[in-house]
Amino acid sequence: MSATTDVTDSTANTAQAVAGDTRRGLRLGRFRELSLIPAIFVLTVIGFIVSPAFLTADNLIGVAQQSTELSLLVLATALILISGRMDLSLESTIGVAPVIAVWLVLPAHGGRFDGLGLLPEWTAVPLCLLVGVVIGAVNGFLILKLRLNGFIVTLGMLTMLRGLQVALSQGQSIVALPSSFTYLGRASWLGAPAAIWICAVLFALGGSALAWLRHGRALYAIGGNTEAARTAGIEVDRIVWAVLVLGSLLAAFAGVLYSGHYGSISATQGSGWIFQVFAATVIGGVSLNGGKGSVFGALTGVLTLQLVVNVMTLAGVPPLWNQFLNGAIIIVALVISRFASGEKQE
């Protein structure tokens, strides 16, 4: 009887500890998510000094439009990192999912790219999203059921999917896209691109889920201490698997917006994006160790990077410096976060 009581008390104490860690993670997230606001303000002032065109509606809407696809990958990465996992294959999903979708719906016409024409063209978007779900589900199976290393699994998936994308597209851009596939990337709602409104809604839903839903709050507990979360009764594998699927779904949807915006699917679409994604996510306050961060902070990270690029463009700085700057921003953000938070590094 005493042993049973001890186990019960231990479980209760663990649950209380996990709940406390989750609340502390949420409070810390509220602090971190505002940390880039001063930087965005400074960039705005610098941009106006560099060029009065910076604060025009056309330029600001252009910056927001260019941020939409990247922001969806950042949203996906933020949710996955908060749960203590990592998915590198998101970079390839944004390209391979649209390619597979149009390959299945476009008919053969004797050109360099011939589709199978198996399904109606209106199914292109649902097919693209379905491909994203399948990729996330496979990643989840390999990581959670076979207990393979998540970094290696998603790195291998990134490479495999990139090869599939190039093979199916024959190494060229696909320009004959179904009209249903280009609508969201080109449409305007209430005077602004539809993609901006969609991303705003998705980020609002993501932030609300983390703050108010039980499974959303559980991500912080899982990322902070997986075993303690499991002991507290949280269904760790099921929730993490769902997050991996959701992340790939968001990446596939980002592929729809990107392809529609530019009216084509490049054979290298998404290549190298993972560096920008992690740059934006890290400077937005999401911890690589899991359990900390917020989607609003991740969004400010995206806006910061895009504003830096926009200011550099208006100032006449060659775009070849963008990658160097993204890496420098990550390092500086990590240093500032280390000393500002006082966390001990392992």
C-alpha positions as CSV (number, residue, x, y, z in Angstrom):
1,M,0.0,0.0,0.0
2,S,2.8,2.3,0.9
3,A,4.6,1.6,-2.4
4,T,1.4,2.3,-4.3
5,T,1.0,5.6,-2.5
6,D,4.6,6.6,-3.2
7,V,4.2,5.9,-6.9
8,T,0.9,8.0,-6.9
9,D,2.6,10.8,-5.1
10,S,5.6,10.6,-7.4
11,T,3.3,10.8,-10.5
12,A,1.4,13.7,-9.1
13,N,4.6,15.6,-8.2
14,T,5.9,14.9,-11.8
15,A,2.7,16.2,-13.3
16,Q,2.9,19.4,-11.1
17,A,6.5,19.8,-12.1
18,V,5.7,19.5,-15.8
19,A,2.8,21.9,-15.5
20,G,5.1,24.4,-13.7
21,D,7.7,24.0,-16.4
22,T,5.0,24.6,-19.1
23,R,3.8,27.7,-17.3
24,R,7.3,29.0,-17.0
25,G,7.9,28.2,-20.7
26,L,4.8,30.2,-21.7
27,R,5.9,33.2,-19.5
28,L,9.4,33.1,-21.0
29,G,7.9,32.8,-24.5
30,R,5.9,36.0,-23.9
31,F,9.1,37.8,-23.0
32,R,11.1,36.4,-25.9
33,E,8.5,37.1,-28.5
34,L,8.9,40.8,-28.0
35,S,12.7,40.9,-28.1
36,L,12.9,41.7,-31.8
37,I,10.4,44.5,-31.8
38,P,13.1,47.1,-31.1
39,A,15.3,45.6,-33.9
40,I,12.3,45.9,-36.3
41,F,11.8,49.5,-35.3
42,V,15.5,50.3,-35.9
43,L,15.4,48.6,-39.3
44,T,12.4,50.7,-40.2
45,V,14.1,53.9,-39.3
46,I,17.3,52.8,-41.2
47,G,15.2,51.8,-44.2
48,F,13.5,55.2,-44.3
49,I,16.9,56.9,-44.1
50,V,18.3,54.8,-46.9
51,S,15.3,55.3,-49.2
52,P,12.0,57.1,-48.7
53,A,10.4,54.4,-50.8
54,F,10.9,52.0,-47.9
55,L,7.7,53.1,-46.1
56,T,5.5,53.1,-49.1
57,A,2.6,50.7,-49.1
58,D,3.8,48.9,-52.2
59,N,7.2,48.1,-50.6
60,L,5.9,47.0,-47.3
61,I,3.3,44.8,-49.0
62,G,6.0,43.4,-51.1
63,V,8.1,42.5,-48.1
64,A,5.1,40.8,-46.5
65,Q,4.4,38.9,-49.7
66,Q,8.0,37.7,-50.0
67,S,7.8,36.6,-46.3
68,T,4.7,34.4,-46.7
69,E,6.2,31.1,-47.9
70,L,9.2,31.4,-45.7
71,S,7.0,32.2,-42.7
72,L,5.0,29.0,-43.1
73,L,8.2,26.9,-43.0
74,V,9.2,28.9,-39.9
75,L,5.9,28.2,-38.3
76,A,6.3,24.5,-38.9
77,T,9.9,24.6,-37.7
78,A,8.9,26.5,-34.5
79,L,6.2,24.0,-33.6
80,I,8.6,21.1,-34.2
81,L,11.5,22.6,-32.3
82,I,9.3,23.5,-29.3
83,S,8.4,19.8,-29.1
84,G,12.1,19.0,-29.0
85,R,12.4,17.6,-32.5
86,M,13.9,18.8,-35.8
87,D,12.8,18.3,-39.4
88,L,15.3,19.3,-42.2
89,S,13.1,17.7,-44.9
90,L,10.8,20.7,-44.9
91,E,13.2,22.4,-47.3
92,S,12.5,19.6,-49.9
93,T,8.8,19.2,-49.2
94,I,8.1,22.8,-50.4
95,G,9.4,21.7,-53.8
96,V,8.6,18.0,-54.2
97,A,5.0,18.2,-53.1
98,P,3.9,20.6,-55.9
99,V,6.0,18.7,-58.4
100,I,4.3,15.4,-57.6
101,A,0.8,17.0,-57.6
102,V,1.2,18.6,-61.1
103,W,2.9,15.4,-62.4
104,L,-0.3,13.4,-61.5
105,V,-2.8,15.9,-63.0
106,L,-1.1,17.4,-66.0
107,P,-1.5,15.4,-69.2
108,A,1.4,14.3,-71.5
109,H,2.0,16.7,-74.3
110,G,5.2,15.5,-75.8
111,G,7.3,18.2,-74.1
112,R,10.3,17.9,-71.8
113,F,7.9,17.5,-68.8
114,D,5.1,15.1,-69.3
115,G,2.5,14.4,-66.6
116,L,0.4,11.3,-66.1
117,G,-2.9,13.1,-66.3
118,L,-4.5,10.6,-63.9
119,L,-6.7,13.1,-62.0
120,P,-8.6,16.3,-62.7
121,E,-6.7,19.5,-62.5
122,W,-8.8,20.8,-59.6
123,T,-7.3,18.1,-57.4
124,A,-3.8,19.5,-57.7
125,V,-3.9,21.5,-54.4
126,P,-5.4,18.6,-52.3
127,L,-2.9,16.2,-53.8
128,C,0.0,18.6,-52.9
129,L,-1.2,18.8,-49.3
130,L,-1.7,15.0,-49.2
131,V,1.9,14.5,-50.3
132,G,3.0,16.7,-47.4
133,V,0.9,14.6,-44.9
134,V,2.5,11.4,-46.2
135,I,6.0,12.8,-45.9
136,G,5.4,13.9,-42.3
137,A,3.8,10.5,-41.5
138,V,6.8,8.6,-42.9
139,N,9.2,10.8,-40.9
140,G,7.1,10.2,-37.8
141,F,7.1,6.4,-38.3
142,L,10.9,6.3,-38.8
143,I,11.7,8.5,-35.8
144,L,9.0,7.4,-33.3
145,K,8.3,3.8,-34.2
146,L,11.7,2.6,-35.4
147,R,13.5,5.0,-33.0
148,L,15.9,6.3,-35.6
149,N,17.9,9.5,-35.2
150,G,15.6,12.4,-36.2
151,F,18.4,14.5,-37.6
152,I,19.7,11.8,-39.8
153,V,16.3,10.6,-40.9
154,T,15.1,14.1,-42.0
155,L,18.5,14.8,-43.6
156,G,18.2,11.6,-45.6
157,M,14.6,12.5,-46.5
158,L,15.7,15.9,-47.6
159,T,18.3,14.4,-50.0
160,M,15.9,11.8,-51.3
161,L,13.0,14.2,-51.9
162,R,15.3,16.7,-53.6
163,G,16.4,13.9,-56.0
164,L,12.8,12.9,-56.7
165,Q,11.9,16.6,-57.4
166,V,14.7,17.0,-59.9
167,A,14.0,13.6,-61.5
168,L,10.2,14.2,-62.0
169,S,10.7,17.8,-63.2
170,Q,13.5,16.7,-65.6
171,G,15.7,19.4,-64.1
172,Q,13.6,22.2,-65.5
173,S,10.9,24.6,-64.4
174,I,7.3,23.6,-64.8
175,V,5.3,26.6,-66.1
176,A,2.1,25.0,-67.3
177,L,0.4,25.0,-63.9
178,P,-3.3,24.3,-63.3
179,S,-5.3,27.5,-62.6
180,S,-6.4,26.1,-59.2
181,F,-2.8,25.9,-58.3
182,T,-2.0,29.5,-59.0
183,Y,-5.0,31.2,-57.5
184,L,-3.9,31.6,-53.9
185,G,-0.5,32.8,-54.8
186,R,-1.8,35.5,-57.1
187,A,-5.2,36.5,-55.7
188,S,-5.8,39.7,-53.6
189,W,-8.2,40.0,-50.8
190,L,-9.2,43.4,-49.4
191,G,-6.3,45.1,-51.2
192,A,-3.6,42.7,-50.0
193,P,-2.3,39.4,-51.4
194,A,-4.4,36.5,-50.2
195,A,-1.2,34.7,-49.0
196,I,-0.6,37.5,-46.4
197,W,-4.1,37.0,-45.0
198,I,-3.7,33.2,-45.0
199,C,-0.4,33.3,-43.2
200,A,-1.8,35.8,-40.6
201,V,-4.6,33.4,-39.8
202,L,-2.4,30.4,-39.6
203,F,0.0,32.1,-37.2
204,A,-2.9,33.3,-35.1
205,L,-4.2,29.7,-34.9
206,G,-0.7,28.4,-34.1
207,G,-0.2,30.9,-31.3
208,S,-3.7,30.3,-29.9
209,A,-3.2,26.5,-29.9
210,L,0.1,26.8,-28.0
211,A,-1.4,29.2,-25.5
212,W,-4.9,27.7,-24.9
213,L,-5.2,24.1,-26.2
214,R,-4.1,21.3,-23.9
215,H,-2.1,19.5,-26.7
216,G,-0.5,22.8,-27.7
217,R,0.7,23.5,-24.1
218,A,1.9,19.9,-23.9
219,L,4.5,20.7,-26.6
220,Y,6.4,22.8,-24.1
221,A,6.3,20.0,-21.6
222,I,7.5,17.4,-24.2
223,G,10.3,19.7,-25.4
224,G,11.4,20.5,-21.9
225,N,11.5,17.0,-20.5
226,T,10.1,14.2,-22.6
227,E,10.3,11.5,-20.0
228,A,8.6,13.7,-17.3
229,A,5.9,14.5,-19.8
230,R,5.4,10.8,-20.5
231,T,5.2,10.1,-16.8
232,A,2.6,12.8,-16.4
233,G,0.3,11.0,-18.8
234,I,1.0,13.0,-21.9
235,E,0.8,10.9,-25.1
236,V,4.2,12.0,-26.3
237,D,4.6,9.9,-29.5
238,R,1.1,10.7,-30.8
239,I,1.5,14.5,-30.2
240,V,5.0,14.6,-31.7
241,W,3.9,12.5,-34.7
242,A,0.9,14.9,-35.3
243,V,3.3,17.9,-35.1
244,L,5.6,16.3,-37.7
245,V,2.7,15.7,-40.0
246,L,1.4,19.3,-39.5
247,G,4.9,20.7,-40.2
248,S,5.1,18.8,-43.6
249,L,1.5,19.9,-44.4
250,L,2.5,23.5,-43.8
251,A,5.6,23.1,-46.0
252,A,3.5,21.6,-48.8
253,F,1.0,24.5,-48.5
254,A,3.9,26.9,-48.7
255,G,4.8,25.2,-52.0
256,V,1.4,26.0,-53.3
257,L,1.7,29.7,-52.4
258,Y,5.2,29.9,-53.8
259,S,4.4,28.2,-57.1
260,G,1.3,30.2,-57.5
261,H,3.0,33.5,-56.8
262,Y,5.7,32.9,-59.4
263,G,3.6,30.9,-61.8
264,S,6.1,28.0,-62.1
265,I,7.7,25.2,-60.1
266,S,11.5,25.3,-60.2
267,A,13.6,22.1,-60.1
268,T,15.5,23.6,-57.2
269,Q,12.5,25.2,-55.4
270,G,13.2,25.4,-51.7
271,S,17.0,24.6,-52.1
272,G,18.9,26.3,-49.3
273,W,15.8,27.6,-47.5
274,I,16.5,25.6,-44.3
275,F,19.3,28.0,-43.4
276,Q,16.9,31.0,-43.6
277,V,14.3,29.0,-41.7
278,F,16.6,28.2,-38.8
279,A,18.0,31.8,-38.8
280,A,14.5,33.3,-38.5
281,T,13.3,30.7,-35.9
282,V,16.4,31.0,-33.7
283,I,16.5,34.8,-33.6
284,G,12.8,34.8,-32.9
285,G,13.6,33.1,-29.6
286,V,12.7,29.5,-30.3
287,S,15.2,27.2,-28.5
288,L,17.0,24.5,-30.4
289,N,16.9,22.4,-27.2
290,G,13.1,22.4,-27.2
291,G,10.4,23.6,-24.8
292,K,10.9,27.4,-25.3
293,G,9.7,29.9,-27.8
294,S,6.5,31.2,-29.5
295,V,5.1,31.4,-33.0
296,F,4.9,35.2,-32.7
297,G,8.6,35.4,-31.9
298,A,9.3,33.2,-34.9
299,L,7.2,35.6,-37.1
300,T,9.2,38.6,-35.9
301,G,12.3,36.6,-36.9
302,V,11.0,36.2,-40.4
303,L,10.1,39.9,-40.6
304,T,13.6,40.9,-39.3
305,L,15.4,38.9,-41.9
306,Q,13.2,40.1,-44.7
307,L,13.5,43.7,-43.6
308,V,17.3,43.4,-43.5
309,V,17.3,42.0,-47.1
310,N,14.9,44.8,-48.2
311,V,17.1,47.5,-46.6
312,M,20.2,46.1,-48.2
313,T,18.5,45.9,-51.6
314,L,17.4,49.6,-51.4
315,A,20.9,50.5,-50.3
316,G,22.4,48.8,-53.3
317,V,24.2,46.1,-51.4
318,P,24.7,43.0,-53.7
319,P,22.4,40.1,-52.8
320,L,25.4,37.8,-52.7
321,W,26.0,39.1,-49.1
322,N,22.5,37.8,-47.9
323,Q,23.7,34.3,-46.9
324,F,26.7,35.7,-45.0
325,L,24.4,38.1,-43.2
326,N,21.9,35.4,-42.2
327,G,24.7,33.3,-40.7
328,A,26.0,36.3,-38.8
329,I,22.5,37.1,-37.5
330,I,22.2,33.5,-36.1
331,I,25.5,33.7,-34.3
332,V,24.8,37.1,-32.8
333,A,21.3,36.1,-31.7
334,L,22.7,33.0,-30.0
335,V,25.3,35.1,-28.1
336,I,22.7,37.6,-27.0
337,S,20.2,34.9,-26.0
338,R,22.9,33.1,-24.0
339,F,23.9,36.1,-21.9
340,A,20.4,37.6,-21.7
341,S,18.8,34.4,-20.4
342,G,21.6,33.2,-18.2
343,E,21.0,29.7,-19.3
344,K,23.8,27.2,-18.9
345,Q,25.0,25.5,-22.1
346,E,25.7,21.8,-22.2
